[in-house]
Amino acid sequence: MLHLRGEASLDSDQLATLTALTRAASALSAVGVLTIITTFCLSKHFRNPMHRLIVINAFYNAFDVTCTMISTSGPKAGNSSALCQFQGFLNQMFPIADVLWTLCMAINVYCIVFRNYDVESLRSLEWKYVIGITTVTFIPALVLLFIHSDENGPMYGSVTMWCAISPKWVLFRIILYYVPIWSCILITVTLYVLVGIEIAKRRRVLRSITSNILYNPAFENTIPPSSSGGGGGGGGGGTHDSNSCGNSTSAEYDDAAPRDEPVSSPTGASSSSKHYAASTTRLTTTPRASPLSFRHYILMPLFFFLTLLLVWVAPSTNRVASFVDPTFASYPLMLVVGVTGSLRGFWNGIVFVVVGMRSWKRRRELDEMALRPVERM
């Protein structure tokens, strides 16, 4: 949430409208946060590593909702009041944490594409993310609670729509608020650009995207040799290998991939194997590798980042305008800043459910396709 450079003079009706809109948007965000947590707890289809990061971030969003729900009550209570100081603390810590979690999602995508990270490797990063984000956001926010001067007053003060770093401490606002946020956004953009370039270079990846699969060697399982002489789990396993790649979209990223299990095949000499391979055999096609859902692991984090940019368009416009003209104050823009800054949890919930449901439906269809018996010559 970016704020006006100074306090704007609003009449009682304008202030009431601003308060009502920000609290209504905050209520929607609260619904979004609860939806994310409830869906994660009740549905096993929403528990991959990306989903876990989003759920962890939802708890941070809950504190952000608390901040925006307080709305103008913080400034009304006075800059030195406990309510205003508490709101300022929340306002300093949790919007930055939200941006950092979006950066962590981009880092996960980068690690998947460039480092071939598997599920265990991604999960091993979670506690590091939690400790790192909590530390780098909590300590500065806490320290600012104790900064006060006779000339400028407390560090946290009114910015009309809520309490944050006071406009009188403008240098600290830039260094401790805007710089971290936009640095994270720029790094995230860079990571996604690198990922996009790398994906464009991989023709196998491009082919797998059409099947909602992003090929990653780290997720392949060793396949025992087939008794019918079909070859091992390497890349040159003939028609069965290519078919299993084409139908491997049904496997869940978190789960161990099932191995190829042909219906009981006779064992014997080479001639028997050739005769058996020439005959028509009914097989249940099962995934050769635990695949990487393109929607879950690329599109979902990307959509989260796009919603983040959407949230920050109005505040960024306001920040540029206020630097150009220190007397700038736009009530309509203030309303947009208040509403978009309060809807963060709502947009997160929308992306989580919509993208996740589409991926789940697609995976279910592919599961049904993979379980159909096929004829093999």
C-alpha positions, 0 to 999 in steps of 0.5 A: 500500500503506497500512500499520499505524500501528505495528508489530504483534507477530506470532508466527513462524507468523503471520509465515510465513503473511503472507510466503507470502501476499504472495509468492504474490500478488506471483507472480500480479502478475508473471504479470499484468505479463508477460502485458500486455507479451507480449500487447502485443508479439505482438498488433497488436490491443492497441496503441492509446494506452490499451494503450500507457499500460497497458504503460508502467505495467506496467514500473512495476508490475514494480518494485512486484512486486519490492518486495512479493516482498521482503515481510518480508525487508526488516524482518527485515534491520533498518531501516538495512539496504540491503535495507530502505532499497531496499524502502522506496524502491520502496514509496514510488515505485511505488504512487503511480506506479500511481495516477498512471497511472490518473489519466493514463488518466482524463485521456485519456478526458476529452481524447477526450470534451471535446477531441476528441483523436485518436490523434496528440494522445494519443500526444504526451502519453505522453512528458509522462506518463512524465517527469512521473510519474517525476519527481514519484515518484522525487525524493521517494522518493530524498530520503527515503533520506537523511533520518535523525534520532537520535530517529526513526531512518531515514525508511524502516523496518519496518511489519511486512509490509515497509519503508516510511515508518516509523510514527515519521514519521507526518506525512510518511507522510500528506503524502507518501503518503496525500495524493497517492494520495487526491488522484489518486483524487478527481481521477479520480472527478471526471473520470469523473463529468464524462465520464459526464454529457457522454456522457449528454447526447449522444444520438448517443454513446448510440446509438453505445455500443450498437454499441461506438462512441463518436462523435468528430468528430476521427476523421472522414476527409474523404470524396471525392465519390462518382461516383454523386452520393452526396454528400461526407463531411459529415453530410448524405450520405443513406442511404450516409452513415448506413449507413457510420456504422452499420458503422464499428465495424470500423476500428482507432483507430490506423489511418487509416480507409479511405474509401468505395470503391464498385465501379466506377460509370459517370460521366456527366450528371445523368440518368445518375447518377440512373439509376445511383442507381436501379439495384441496386448492390453495394457493399462497406461500408467505414468512413467514419471511424476510430471510438473503441471504447467498450470500449477508450477508456472501459470499460478505463480505468474498470475499471482505476480500479475495480480500483484502488479495490478494492486500496485498500479494505482499506488505507483501512479500516486507516488510518481504524481506526488513526487512531481507535485508535492501538493498533489491530492486526488480523492478518486485516486485515493479511493482506488489506492484504498480499495486495491490495497485492501483486495490483495487477499481476495485476488490471491484467493481467486487465482488459487481456486480458479487456476487450481480447479482448472488444473484439477479438472484437466488432471482428472480427465487425463487420469481417466484417459491413462486408465483406459486400456490401449491396444499395443502391437 
